[in-house]
Amino acid sequence: FALQLQGATVKVCGPTTLIPKYITELGVAVETNLKKALQWCDVANVLRVQHERMDIKYFPSIREYTQLFGINKQLLDSLNKKIIIMHPGPINRGVEITSDVADSEQSIILNQVENGVAIRMAAIYLLAQQIKK
C-alpha cells in the first residue's frame, strides 16, 4: 500500500463480508464500528457499494448498510474533531454518504474526482516507462 510507504496507518471499516480476510496480514487494521473508525481517522476515503458486481448478498439490505455504515452530517457532528471526506465517485447518495456530507466543506470529493484523470495518466506513464526498460 502506497499510503503505508508514506508513513500512514491504514484502517478499513465495513461489513465483515466485504473485508478481505487477509487484509490484516498486509498491516491494515480492521474496525467494524463506523463511529469508532471515524473518531480514529483524519481522512475517510469512502467507497461505493457496487451492486452491479455483487451476484450474492454481502449484507441484508441497503437500508441496514446505510444505518450501520452510511456517513451523514449527524454522525460527523458527533465526532470531537473534523475529518476530511473523500470518495472517488460515483456516489450512491444516501447510501454510503449523504448529499449534505458530500457537498460539505469537509468534503474534497470534487477535487479528488477532478484530479483523478491526471493521476491515472501519470501512473500509466510511469508504468509504461518501466516496461520500456
N, CA, C and O of each residue as an XYZ file, in Angstrom:
532
protein
N       0.827     -1.195      0.000
C       0.000      0.000      0.000
C       0.866      1.252      0.000
O       1.746      1.413      0.845
N       0.607      2.125     -0.949
C       1.380      3.356     -1.081
C       1.235      4.249      0.141
O       2.192      4.918      0.531
N       0.060      4.272      0.749
C      -0.138      5.114      1.933
C       0.768      4.675      3.072
O       1.332      5.515      3.772
N       0.914      3.379      3.264
C       1.784      2.877      4.321
C       3.245      3.212      4.034
O       4.007      3.506      4.955
N       3.636      3.169      2.771
C       5.005      3.533      2.409
C       5.299      4.987      2.743
O       6.448      5.357      2.981
N       4.258      5.806      2.761
C       4.405      7.221      3.098
C       4.256      7.471      4.599
O       4.284      8.621      5.037
N       4.098      6.408      5.390
C       4.028      6.542      6.837
C       2.627      6.591      7.418
O       2.470      6.792      8.622
N       1.616      6.415      6.600
C       0.236      6.458      7.094
C      -0.149      5.113      7.709
O       0.326      4.059      7.287
N      -1.005      5.177      8.700
C      -1.610      3.977      9.263
C      -2.960      3.805      8.584
O      -3.759      4.740      8.536
N      -3.216      2.621      8.063
C      -4.436      2.368      7.301
C      -5.364      1.459      8.101
O      -4.946      0.448      8.665
N      -6.629      1.849      8.131
C      -7.665      1.049      8.785
C      -8.870      1.027      7.866
O      -9.226      2.052      7.285
N      -9.500     -0.127      7.726
C     -10.713     -0.234      6.925
C     -11.901     -0.484      7.842
O     -11.769     -1.046      8.929
N     -13.064     -0.050      7.371
C     -14.292     -0.241      8.130
C     -15.399     -0.627      7.166
O     -15.547     -0.026      6.102
N     -16.160     -1.614      7.538
C     -17.278     -2.047      6.711
C     -17.797     -3.371      7.212
O     -17.307     -3.903      8.208
N     -18.790     -3.907      6.526
C     -19.295     -5.223      6.898
C     -18.182     -6.264      6.748
O     -17.413     -6.214      5.788
N     -18.093     -7.190      7.675
C     -17.032     -8.201      7.606
C     -17.103     -9.017      6.316
O     -16.096     -9.559      5.862
N     -18.283     -9.099      5.736
C     -18.437     -9.843      4.481
C     -17.774     -9.146      3.296
O     -17.547     -9.769      2.260
N     -17.464     -7.861      3.440
C     -16.812     -7.111      2.356
C     -15.328     -6.853      2.616
O     -14.638     -6.290      1.766
N     -14.837     -7.260      3.781
C     -13.429     -7.023      4.122
C     -12.643     -8.308      3.865
O     -12.958     -9.350      4.439
N     -11.622     -8.241      3.006
C     -10.832     -9.445      2.719
C     -10.211    -10.018      3.997
O      -9.715     -9.269      4.839
N     -10.239    -11.321      4.134
C      -9.722    -11.992      5.336
C      -8.226    -11.733      5.539
O      -7.764    -11.661      6.678
N      -7.473    -11.594      4.460
C      -6.019    -11.435      4.532
C      -5.569     -9.995      4.797
O      -4.368     -9.748      4.908
N      -6.483     -9.055      4.900
C      -6.118     -7.630      4.945
C      -5.192     -7.302      6.120
O      -4.310     -6.452      5.989
N      -5.381     -7.961      7.258
C      -4.530     -7.674      8.419
C      -3.092     -8.131      8.181
O      -2.160     -7.569      8.757
N      -2.909     -9.144      7.340
C      -1.559     -9.605      7.009
C      -0.783     -8.546      6.229
O       0.444     -8.601      6.154
N      -1.494     -7.593      5.656
C      -0.863     -6.502      4.910
C      -0.617     -5.282      5.799
O      -0.237     -4.221      5.305
N      -0.831     -5.430      7.096
C      -0.605     -4.320      8.016
C      -1.770     -3.356      8.113
O      -1.614     -2.238      8.605
N      -2.931     -3.777      7.649
C      -4.125     -2.933      7.680
C      -4.993     -3.369      8.855
O      -5.287     -4.553      9.018
N      -5.399     -2.398      9.671
C      -6.279     -2.689     10.803
C      -7.729     -2.725     10.329
O      -8.072     -2.126      9.310
N      -8.569     -3.425     11.069
C      -9.989     -3.546     10.734
C     -10.826     -3.013     11.887
O     -10.567     -3.315     13.052
N     -11.828     -2.222     11.548
C     -12.800     -1.709     12.526
C     -14.182     -1.919     11.925
O     -14.423     -1.540     10.779
N     -15.085     -2.512     12.679
C     -16.433     -2.740     12.158
C     -17.447     -1.733     12.688
O     -18.613     -1.760     12.294
N     -17.010     -0.845     13.579
C     -17.888      0.200     14.106
C     -17.532      1.515     13.422
O     -16.435      2.038     13.616
N     -18.451      2.052     12.624
C     -18.153      3.242     11.828
C     -17.782      4.438     12.687
O     -16.820      5.138     12.371
N     -18.512      4.692     13.760
C     -18.204      5.860     14.590
C     -16.799      5.754     15.180
O     -16.064      6.741     15.200
N     -16.422      4.580     15.655
C     -15.064      4.385     16.183
C     -14.021      4.623     15.089
O     -12.988      5.246     15.333
N     -14.296      4.127     13.895
C     -13.358      4.306     12.781
C     -13.193      5.780     12.438
O     -12.076      6.251     12.225
N     -14.302      6.506     12.384
C     -14.240      7.932     12.052
C     -13.583      8.730     13.169
O     -12.872      9.698     12.903
N     -13.814      8.335     14.412
C     -13.176      9.014     15.540
C     -11.663      8.824     15.481
O     -10.909      9.705     15.895
N     -11.221      7.688     14.972
C      -9.806      7.360     14.883
C      -9.104      8.098     13.742
O      -7.946      8.494     13.879
N      -9.792      8.283     12.631
C      -9.116      8.740     11.410
C      -9.040     10.263     11.269
O      -9.742     11.010     11.951
N      -8.176     10.687     10.374
C      -8.090     12.088      9.953
C      -8.778     12.267      8.604
O      -9.332     13.327      8.310
N      -8.734     11.212      7.787
C      -9.326     11.227      6.451
C     -10.104      9.931      6.259
O      -9.602      8.845      6.552
N     -11.330     10.052      5.766
C     -12.133      8.871      5.434
C     -12.316      8.834      3.925
O     -12.919      9.733      3.340
N     -11.791      7.789      3.303
C     -11.966      7.596      1.867
C     -13.086      6.574      1.698
O     -12.867      5.371      1.843
N     -14.258      7.050      1.396
C     -15.463      6.226      1.336
C     -15.579      5.601     -0.053
O     -15.342      6.267     -1.061
N     -15.937      4.341     -0.099
C     -16.100      3.658     -1.378
C     -17.561      3.331     -1.629
O     -18.350      3.186     -0.696
N     -17.903      3.218     -2.885
C     -19.280      2.952     -3.314
C     -19.605      1.466     -3.206
O     -18.772      0.610     -3.503
N     -20.820      1.179     -2.778
C     -21.326     -0.187     -2.829
C     -21.642     -0.473     -4.299
O     -22.509      0.172     -4.888
N     -20.946     -1.428     -4.880
C     -21.098     -1.727     -6.304
C     -22.059     -2.897     -6.495
O     -21.644     -4.041     -6.679
N     -23.351     -2.583     -6.446
C     -24.390     -3.611     -6.574
C     -24.234     -4.417     -7.858
O     -24.467     -5.626     -7.875
N     -23.840     -3.746     -8.924
C     -23.781     -4.417    -10.220
C     -22.724     -5.516    -10.266
O     -22.757     -6.362    -11.159
N     -21.791     -5.517     -9.321
C     -20.746     -6.543     -9.295
C     -21.009     -7.615     -8.241
O     -20.200     -8.525     -8.057
N     -22.126     -7.504     -7.561
C     -22.434     -8.444     -6.483
C     -23.483     -9.445     -6.949
O     -24.650     -9.098     -7.132
N     -23.056    -10.685     -7.139
C     -24.022    -11.701     -7.540
C     -24.611    -12.435     -6.332
O     -25.535    -13.236     -6.473
N     -24.066    -12.151     -5.141
C     -24.659    -12.652     -3.900
C     -24.797    -11.484     -2.937
O     -24.187    -10.433     -3.133
N     -25.593    -11.668     -1.905
C     -25.798    -10.590     -0.930
C     -24.683    -10.622      0.111
O     -24.435    -11.653      0.736
N     -24.022     -9.500      0.290
C     -22.970     -9.385      1.291
C     -23.477     -8.749      2.577
O     -22.782     -8.762      3.593
N     -24.681     -8.195      2.538
C     -25.332     -7.633      3.719
C     -26.832     -7.707      3.487
O     -27.281     -7.745      2.342
N     -27.616     -7.728      4.568
C     -29.060     -7.974      4.434
C     -29.811     -7.011      3.521
O     -30.638     -7.440      2.716
N     -29.532     -5.711      3.636
C     -30.265     -4.748      2.811
C     -29.486     -3.446      2.723
O     -28.606     -3.175      3.541
N     -29.823     -2.644      1.716
C     -29.211     -1.317      1.579
C     -29.547     -0.473      2.801
O     -28.706      0.275      3.299
N     -30.767     -0.596      3.274
C     -31.186      0.188      4.444
C     -30.303     -0.133      5.658
O     -29.854      0.772      6.361
N     -30.061     -1.421      5.894
C     -29.211     -1.801      7.023
C     -27.780     -1.321      6.812
O     -27.147     -0.824      7.744
N     -27.270     -1.467      5.592
C     -25.921     -0.984      5.297
C     -25.822      0.508      5.609
O     -24.870      0.950      6.252
N     -26.799      1.273      5.156
C     -26.797      2.721      5.376
C     -26.854      3.049      6.863
O     -26.157      3.953      7.323
N     -27.664      2.336      7.607
C     -27.769      2.590      9.046
C     -26.458      2.305      9.766
O     -26.084      3.033     10.686
N     -25.758      1.253      9.355
C     -24.532      0.857     10.043
C     -23.271      1.519      9.492
O     -22.331      1.782     10.241
N     -23.246      1.789      8.187
C     -22.008      2.247      7.564
C     -22.148      3.509      6.722
O     -21.175      3.934      6.099
N     -23.313      4.111      6.688
C     -23.508      5.344      5.938
C     -23.035      6.552      6.736
O     -23.305      6.659      7.933
N     -22.335      7.453      6.075
C     -21.846      8.668      6.742
C     -22.831      9.791      6.480
O     -23.139     10.113      5.332
N     -23.321     10.384      7.564
C     -24.256     11.505      7.467
C     -23.781     12.651      8.352
O     -22.866     12.483      9.158
N     -24.400     13.806      8.199
C     -23.981     15.004      8.935
C     -24.089     14.805     10.437
O     -23.209     15.237     11.182
N     -25.146     14.163     10.889
C     -25.330     13.932     12.322
C     -24.152     13.133     12.893
O     -23.656     13.443     13.976
N     -23.715     12.120     12.175
C     -22.581     11.317     12.619
C     -21.309     12.157     12.660
O     -20.567     12.111     13.641
N     -21.055     12.922     11.605
C     -19.857     13.767     11.587
C     -19.884     14.802     12.702
O     -18.860     15.063     13.333
N     -21.055     15.393     12.949
C     -21.178     16.393     14.009
C     -20.959     15.797     15.394
O     -20.601     16.519     16.324
N     -21.168     14.487     15.547
C     -20.994     13.846     16.851
C     -19.530     13.553     17.172
O     -19.199     13.226     18.312
N     -18.653     13.667     16.178
C     -17.231     13.430     16.409
C     -16.636     14.626     17.142
O     -17.154     15.739     17.044
N     -15.554     14.398     17.874
C     -14.929     15.516     18.578
C     -13.835     16.183     17.746
O     -12.957     16.857     18.284
N     -13.897     15.989     16.439
C     -12.935     16.614     15.529
C     -13.539     16.661     14.138
O     -14.550     16.015     13.867
N     -12.913     17.430     13.261
C     -13.336     17.493     11.861
C     -12.394     16.605     11.054
O     -11.172     16.694     11.176
N     -12.983     15.758     10.236
C     -12.188     14.900      9.371
C     -12.457     15.274      7.919
O     -13.458     15.919      7.604
N     -11.558     14.865      7.052
C     -11.713     15.101      5.617
C     -12.437     13.901      5.017
O     -12.126     12.754      5.336
N     -13.400     14.177      4.151
C     -14.166     13.125      3.484
C     -13.754     13.049      2.020
O     -13.793     14.042      1.294
N     -13.356     11.846      1.601
C     -13.008     11.590      0.205
C     -13.926     10.501     -0.343
O     -14.472      9.693      0.409
N     -14.084     10.496     -1.650
C     -14.864      9.456     -2.338
C     -14.488      9.543     -3.810
O     -14.603     10.616     -4.402
N     -14.041      8.442     -4.424
C     -13.602      8.513     -5.816
C     -14.731      8.683     -6.817
O     -14.480      8.998     -7.981
N     -15.986      8.479     -6.381
C     -17.124      8.603     -7.272
C     -17.256      7.382     -8.166
O     -16.286      6.641     -8.325
N     -18.384      7.154     -8.735
C     -19.625      7.880     -8.460
C     -20.167      7.526     -7.075
O     -19.827      6.489     -6.504
N     -21.008      8.401     -6.553
C     -21.558      8.247     -5.208
C     -22.978      7.703     -5.286
O     -23.771      8.130     -6.125
N     -23.289      6.768     -4.414
C     -24.674      6.367     -4.180
C     -25.171      7.292     -3.066
O     -25.147      6.928     -1.890
N     -25.617      8.483     -3.446
C     -26.041      9.450     -2.422
C     -27.158      8.854     -1.580
O     -28.130      8.299     -2.091
N     -26.986      8.990     -0.280
C     -27.966      8.447      0.641
C     -27.692      7.007      1.044
O     -28.399      6.455      1.887
N     -26.676      6.396      0.454
C     -26.307      5.030      0.842
C     -25.021      5.093      1.654
O     -25.070      5.025      2.882
N     -23.868      5.223      0.993
C     -22.620      5.282      1.745
C     -22.329      6.687      2.280
O     -21.550      6.846      3.220
N     -22.940      7.681      1.696
C     -22.706      9.064      2.117
C     -23.926      9.895      1.726
O     -24.493      9.710      0.649
N     -24.320     10.801      2.599
C     -25.475     11.650      2.295
C     -25.031     12.870      1.491
O     -23.857     13.241      1.505
N     -25.970     13.480      0.801
C     -25.660     14.653     -0.028
C     -25.089     15.794      0.792
O     -24.166     16.474      0.343
N     -25.628     16.020      2.003
C     -25.126     17.136      2.805
C     -23.669     16.931      3.210
O     -22.939     17.908      3.377
N     -23.236     15.696      3.369
C     -21.826     15.417      3.667
C     -20.992     15.558      2.392
O     -19.925     16.171      2.414
N     -21.468     15.001      1.297
C     -20.734     15.068      0.024
C     -20.503     16.505     -0.414
O     -19.477     16.820     -1.017
N     -21.455     17.371     -0.111
C     -21.374     18.767     -0.536
C     -20.856     19.698      0.560
O     -20.878     20.917      0.389
N     -20.394     19.148      1.672
C     -19.956     19.967      2.811
C     -18.536     20.484      2.619
O     -17.836     20.094      1.684
N     -18.125     21.371      3.523
C     -16.763     21.917      3.462
C     -15.729     20.866      3.857
O     -14.549     21.026      3.546
N     -16.136     19.808      4.526
C     -15.211     18.737      4.900
C     -14.898     17.821      3.722
O     -13.934     17.057      3.771
N     -15.684     17.889      2.688
C     -15.544     17.013      1.531
C     -14.570     17.595      0.507
O     -14.633     18.775      0.163
N     -13.673     16.738      0.034
C     -12.794     17.129     -1.079
C     -13.055     16.223     -2.286
O     -12.181     15.994     -3.123
N     -14.278     15.723     -2.342
C     -14.656     14.768     -3.390
C     -14.499     15.358     -4.785
O     -13.948     14.701     -5.668
N     -14.965     16.571     -5.002
C     -14.855     17.164     -6.341
C     -13.396     17.339     -6.748
O     -13.046     17.115     -7.907
N     -12.540     17.738     -5.804
C     -11.106     17.861     -6.099
C     -10.521     16.496     -6.463
O      -9.733     16.373     -7.401
N     -10.920     15.484     -5.711
C     -10.425     14.132     -5.943
C     -10.830     13.634     -7.327
O     -10.008     13.081     -8.057
N     -12.082     13.828     -7.681
C     -12.572     13.387     -8.989
C     -11.873     14.169    -10.101
O     -11.465     13.595    -11.111
N     -11.738     15.475     -9.910
C     -11.098     16.326    -10.918
C      -9.652     15.906    -11.162
O      -9.194     15.892    -12.305
N      -8.937     15.566    -10.105
C      -7.525     15.203    -10.234
C      -7.317     13.739    -10.602
O      -6.207     13.339    -10.952
N      -8.376     12.939    -10.524
C      -8.254     11.505    -10.765
C      -7.729     11.151    -12.139
O      -6.916     10.236    -12.272
N      -8.171     11.850    -13.153
C      -7.726     11.557    -14.524
C      -6.231     11.822    -14.663
O      -5.504     11.001    -15.223
N      -5.776     12.951    -14.160
C      -4.350     13.286    -14.260
C      -3.493     12.278    -13.489
O      -2.424     11.887    -13.957
N      -3.951     11.866    -12.328
C      -3.206     10.888    -11.530
C      -3.119      9.551    -12.270
O      -2.057      8.930    -12.308
N      -4.224      9.113    -12.850
C      -4.205      7.851    -13.596
C      -3.295      7.951    -14.817
O      -2.584      7.000    -15.143
N      -3.313      9.093    -15.488
C      -2.430      9.285    -16.643
C      -0.970      9.208    -16.213
O      -0.152      8.591    -16.896
N      -0.641      9.831    -15.087
C       0.734      9.805    -14.587
C       1.150      8.383    -14.215
O       2.272      7.969    -14.505
N       0.257      7.638    -13.579
C       0.567      6.260    -13.196
C       0.805      5.397    -14.434
O       1.740      4.596    -14.458
N      -0.021      5.549    -15.447
C       0.145      4.786    -16.690
C       1.461      5.155    -17.365
O       2.163      4.284    -17.877
N       1.793      6.435    -17.368
C       3.055      6.890    -17.957
C       4.244      6.241    -17.236
O       5.162      5.731    -17.879
N       4.219      6.265    -15.905
C       5.321      5.684    -15.138
C       5.434      4.179    -15.377
O       6.539      3.649    -15.494
N       4.307      3.501    -15.449
C       4.334      2.066    -15.742
C       4.871      1.796    -17.144
O       5.643      0.859    -17.344
N       4.470      2.604    -18.102
C       4.946      2.441    -19.478
C       6.457      2.641    -19.554
O       7.133      1.947    -20.313
N       6.989      3.572    -18.785
C       8.430      3.808    -18.766
C       9.171      2.585    -18.229
O      10.252      2.251    -18.712
N       8.591      1.920    -17.232
C       9.210      0.717    -16.671
C       9.200     -0.427    -17.679
O      10.146     -1.212    -17.743
N       8.136     -0.519    -18.461
C       8.026     -1.583    -19.466
C       9.081     -1.396    -20.553
O       9.624     -2.375    -21.066
N       9.374     -0.135    -20.909
C      10.369      0.154    -21.946
C      11.763     -0.298    -21.534
O      12.580     -0.645    -22.387
N      12.039     -0.297    -20.236
C      13.387     -0.638    -19.753
C      13.616     -2.072    -19.878
O      14.691     -2.559    -19.526
